[in-house]
Amino acid sequence: MTNRTALLIIRARFEAHPSSWLRADVRWTTDVAGGLARPVHLADPEAVTDFVRDWLRDLEAEGRHDGP
């Protein structure tokens, strides 16, 4: 197993906006040695939840690929 560190940063803020009050900027990597991906900007709590879930699944899949 490789010694890899993953990172997920969510910067959330609230704005008075008629369609959605949430603004979230997400930066992530599954290997900090490779740097962070470009930020994703989201405005829906479900979209943020889905993003985090997908990131965790990707991280888990990479861990299984690396082996024990």
Summary of the structure (lengths in Angstrom):
residues: 68
radius of gyration: 14.3
end to end distance: 5.0
largest distance: 48.9
contacts: 150
relative contact order: 0.23
helix: 37%
strand: 28%
